[in-house]
Amino acid sequence: MNSEPQALKTYQLGRVQRLPILRLVSIGAYLDGGIQDILLPLRYLPKDAKVGDEVEVFVYHDNEGRLIATTLRPLAQVGEVAFLRCASVSEAGAFMEWGIHRDLFVPFREQSSKMLLGYSYAVYLYVDQMSGKIVGSARLSKHLGGSPADYAPGSLVHCIVTEQHEEGYRCVIEGQHWGFVYTDAAPRMLRRGEQLEAYVVRVREDNKVDLSLRPVGYAKVDGAQERLLELLEQAGGQLTLGDKSPAEEILRQTGMSKKTFKMTLGALYKARRIELSPTSVRLSKEGKR
């Protein structure tokens, strides 16, 4: 028989989690937070809930500094970045709408510029070591990139668009790292605050990540398609190249690697713009312009 004590399961401040009901009271229920009990107010208590049931809740501090749970989903959790609207401003800082019955505090020291009522800002959520409470920061670079950006090329990641630049869009990946989507890797205009899935192109030496909204490899194919169609037209509609041709000959005639050439052939064939044989490619009726 194992005599070792079980590890105490404690609550996670600022994260959605499942906690068991310890006891029911007139004002709601107390949940087992491990190191202390946490009140779930009556308004959030599921109908027919009983002792022992687990409830999915978000744990935070109320206006009096007491731990409290809610079944409401916040717009962001600790360790995440979200665009939040400024609901009010005080001498100490700004308060952002958070999706629960308490606004998120962003101290002046954590504002990249003075926050204005009614405007939305990209904010990172963390637990302040001094107060032990959840706060927000608009100084994203203070909190991002602290760990290695260990993403494999081609992997799919979640990100949020924070800024638009001349060359593309700056993003935050998984609330942890900076990413960048170049304009030619985005099939449409992106909006600040937009959340999307993107593909990792490469991790740069500065620990920042280049992203594409197309699967890796296809960003090059779109431009290569136009190039190949032009070459076919210049050659009278046919080239003596196919997916069985040597890589050196493909590079000499098209300037493309064999991998890009084969992907380009596949995309154009699927679009019915070319006809293929192992050693040649020619324009189809649909492919002629």
SVG drawing of the C-alpha trace seen along z (x, -y; Angstrom):
<svg xmlns="http://www.w3.org/2000/svg" viewBox="-32 -61 53 63">
<polyline fill="none" stroke="black" stroke-width="0.4" points="0.0,0.0 1.3,-3.4 1.8,-5.5 2.9,-8.7 0.5,-11.6 -1.3,-12.7 -0.2,-16.0 -2.6,-18.8 -4.6,-20.1 -4.7,-23.9 -6.7,-26.4 -5.1,-28.4 -5.6,-32.1 -6.7,-33.7 -7.4,-30.4 -10.5,-28.5 -10.5,-25.2 -12.8,-22.5 -13.2,-22.6 -15.4,-20.4 -18.2,-21.7 -17.3,-21.3 -20.5,-22.6 -23.7,-24.5 -24.6,-27.7 -27.4,-30.3 -25.2,-32.6 -23.9,-30.0 -21.3,-27.2 -17.8,-26.9 -15.4,-25.2 -12.3,-23.2 -9.4,-25.4 -6.8,-23.1 -5.1,-25.7 -8.4,-27.5 -12.1,-27.4 -13.4,-29.7 -17.0,-31.1 -19.1,-30.6 -21.9,-33.1 -25.5,-31.8 -26.1,-33.5 -23.5,-31.3 -24.3,-28.0 -25.6,-25.4 -29.2,-24.3 -29.4,-21.0 -25.7,-21.2 -24.7,-19.1 -21.7,-18.5 -18.9,-16.6 -19.9,-18.0 -17.2,-19.6 -17.9,-23.1 -15.9,-24.8 -15.0,-28.2 -12.7,-31.2 -11.0,-32.3 -10.1,-36.0 -10.2,-38.6 -13.3,-40.6 -13.3,-44.4 -12.7,-43.6 -9.6,-41.5 -11.3,-38.2 -11.0,-35.1 -14.2,-34.4 -15.2,-32.1 -17.5,-32.7 -18.8,-30.5 -18.6,-33.5 -15.8,-33.3 -13.3,-36.2 -12.1,-37.6 -8.6,-36.6 -6.9,-34.5 -3.5,-34.9 -0.7,-34.3 -2.9,-35.5 -3.1,-38.6 -6.4,-40.2 -7.8,-43.5 -9.8,-45.0 -11.8,-48.2 -11.0,-50.8 -14.0,-51.2 -12.7,-53.9 -9.5,-55.8 -8.3,-56.7 -5.2,-58.3 -3.7,-54.9 -4.3,-53.5 -7.0,-52.2 -9.7,-49.6 -10.5,-47.3 -13.8,-45.5 -13.0,-41.8 -16.2,-39.9 -16.8,-39.2 -18.2,-41.3 -15.0,-43.1 -12.8,-45.2 -9.1,-44.4 -6.7,-46.9 -3.8,-48.2 -1.4,-50.4 0.1,-53.5 3.5,-51.9 2.2,-49.1 0.8,-51.4 2.8,-52.0 0.9,-55.2 -1.8,-56.8 -5.0,-54.7 -8.1,-56.6 -11.7,-55.9 -13.5,-53.9 -10.4,-52.8 -9.2,-49.2 -5.7,-48.1 -3.7,-44.8 -3.2,-43.7 -1.2,-40.8 -2.6,-39.3 -0.3,-38.3 -0.3,-37.9 1.5,-40.8 4.1,-39.4 3.7,-42.3 -0.1,-42.3 -0.8,-38.7 -3.6,-40.0 -4.3,-39.7 -3.3,-42.8 -2.9,-43.8 0.1,-45.2 0.2,-47.0 4.0,-46.8 3.9,-43.4 7.6,-43.1 8.2,-43.0 6.3,-39.7 6.8,-38.0 9.8,-36.0 11.0,-34.8 11.1,-31.2 12.5,-29.7 10.1,-29.9 10.2,-26.1 7.9,-25.8 8.4,-23.4 8.1,-24.8 4.7,-24.1 3.0,-23.8 -0.3,-25.5 -0.4,-28.2 -3.0,-30.5 -2.3,-34.2 -3.8,-37.7 -3.0,-40.6 -1.7,-43.6 -0.3,-46.0 -0.1,-46.7 3.2,-47.7 4.2,-48.5 5.5,-45.0 2.7,-43.1 1.2,-42.4 2.7,-42.0 1.1,-39.2 1.3,-37.6 1.6,-33.8 -0.1,-31.8 0.3,-34.7 4.1,-33.9 6.0,-35.1 6.1,-37.7 5.2,-36.7 5.0,-38.5 2.8,-37.8 4.2,-39.4 1.7,-40.9 2.4,-38.3 1.7,-35.6 -1.8,-36.9 -4.5,-36.4 -6.5,-39.4 -6.3,-42.4 -6.1,-41.6 -7.6,-43.7 -6.1,-44.7 -7.5,-42.4 -8.3,-39.6 -7.6,-36.1 -6.6,-33.5 -4.7,-30.3 -1.4,-30.7 1.4,-28.4 5.0,-28.7 7.4,-29.5 10.6,-29.8 11.9,-30.9 14.4,-33.7 17.6,-34.2 16.0,-36.9 13.4,-34.3 10.6,-35.9 8.6,-33.9 7.6,-34.4 4.1,-33.2 1.9,-32.5 -1.9,-32.2 -1.3,-29.5 0.3,-26.1 4.1,-26.4 5.3,-26.3 2.1,-27.6 3.1,-31.2 5.8,-30.7 3.5,-28.8 1.1,-31.6 3.8,-33.7 5.3,-30.7 2.0,-30.0 2.1,-33.3 5.7,-32.8 5.0,-29.3 2.0,-30.5 4.0,-33.3 6.8,-30.9 4.2,-28.6 2.7,-31.4 6.2,-32.6 7.0,-29.0 3.9,-28.7 1.8,-26.8 4.1,-23.9 7.4,-23.2 9.4,-20.0 9.3,-19.7 7.4,-17.5 7.5,-16.2 10.0,-13.5 12.4,-16.0 15.8,-16.5 16.0,-19.2 18.9,-20.9 16.8,-21.2 13.8,-22.6 16.0,-25.2 17.6,-26.2 14.3,-26.7 12.1,-28.1 14.4,-29.3 12.4,-27.1 13.4,-24.3 11.9,-20.9 9.8,-21.0 8.3,-24.4 7.8,-23.4 5.9,-20.2 3.7,-22.1 3.0,-24.7 2.1,-22.0 -0.3,-20.5 -2.0,-23.8 -2.4,-24.7 -3.5,-21.2 -6.1,-21.2 -7.3,-24.6 -7.5,-23.0 -5.1,-25.5 -2.5,-23.0 -2.3,-19.5 0.5,-17.2 2.6,-14.3 5.7,-12.9 8.0,-15.0 5.9,-17.9 3.4,-20.5 1.1,-22.5 -1.6,-25.1 -5.2,-23.9 -8.1,-25.8 -8.9,-27.3 -5.2,-28.2 -4.9,-30.4 -5.3,-34.1"/>
</svg>
